[in-house]
């Protein structure tokens, strides 16, 4: 007769509650829009990593005889250093400088995703630190940090980012990182502070203090992990906003500089030609819309999946 103990153990294991990550994935899998957005984000990340392989040409290559040709054009053209022309095709046409639009959009994916992730990381570092200390200690520390946060929040984000970039002699990618990162931390700080205010009065925090836990240990081992859900959602949504911010700065000439491609810079170059050469603005504009929409949809789905009250 078989031993009933292993059977009982397997039955209990099959009825054991799922872990938090599995529950998160189950809730997220029910949201088809979020899953599609996650797939688009993964595809964009792959395009950014494999840009030299996927792009038909280098982003700076110019082809004589193929100035502002329409999408799908095929014909004979040559680069300045080539002695003879060759047959080439351009899926998305070329710009007035005879550069392939498709290649520049592919390389521009690197700029947009890098700016979105790095600027969001900077904002998270500042916002989490300010929100943690402000909500945990309260008193004059809370008053000072929140007044600084309110002051920065009162400025229009675009104007403040423009003012920060104007301080530097020459705009660059690192200047864009700092400008957007220093602008977008205020909402994250408020969010973290509200989470800390609700967590710090719970019983397990009191128990950690009774066991001799210091402030640093309580902050990083007990309070911060319980605030990660809203922080992850806010960070995901901030990436889309920072991609738009980079496009706006590049459109104003304060972002990524030529010849390196940026979707915002491509839109700025299309202003004078949009009536005659529609593809110069349509394709980079679609790239911005699709990317920002994907991050926003995924952020919304992640917020619903992390909400314990969500019943779907």
Steps between C-alpha positions, in 0.01 A plus 500: 500500500657835401595748765229773515749766618648580156150511350383743766810716449447516124134586551589780737762629257246505216261705714770732636447867418698634206796725565479877448687492167278225363189688610638814336555317174154341511333837542719658235430217256128579516567847363551451128584865439780486760637177351502650150671809637761280670563326169545835325743615771699178462510548123618860539772390740613239249508760223708731718750226585532374142484838325828451305369166374140599427561843345542481120776763508698709744296790637748758364539359148405738218404377155540733204212469261255397772413830666156494669377204297159354605450176696564184301724675247763290326763633268861574429689721746843520657674621809752787463798269548378249242617525138197331347130499583319187615140387521350573841149513648361708786202359687403829667656740253781745569533849645628813317855398597449169316515293820287189541199574721455138607859471623472823695178389667659166595800674656269757658340216696825476696485867594136495607520184711833598656374845595174358631669240721798705625300817569237294683773332705634841606150617590440183701822542697415857597128444553543183710763661723294816556175310556654246739670752727212745486233247590708305753641784710227759460535830687728766356662250262162429346418871482829591327493213251137554407543874452791433266289242320210745467734768366641274229153365421367854453723559197379372162707190433589592142615850593703368792665239278579769242651720773720214623626418150566870433751506787737276304704628207411217265196271524577131516340172596630526857352848534163358393536225762560751777239750385216249481614315812510819706154598380303179546573398860237710678197276435703194601604668826137577586395145419775344713429736788132404503591131500749545784245690711259207472762230562706644784214465754442129437568239765797335332685834496439532874624143545814575299573797726441288811754249370761775477483578130655833404347760273707396199407133538130578545500729197679270258390156627142561610351822363649528151412143389136568586504812280649333193167430327394864452862598430528247215174622349604866528837423346343316206266790430786749537697334221235600247497855632879526478494373141259781418720743691807399300307538176389848607854609593641362174219674310613828657864428414601439863517122493703256295704682238559414138607278337381250766130432441221584739130469430441852629785634289358327195165671564677835529674444167165410340333832585613674186419209270186339640275626217716351226663205678242360742706197602762714675259573787260206486745219573683654799166623634356148481809364675448742790128426526543121494783503756332733749166321462666163566660618824180667618285194429750272672518735798121501531488122480777467756315733735187286474698180550670635813172617652388232749141624467493431127258218427505414131 
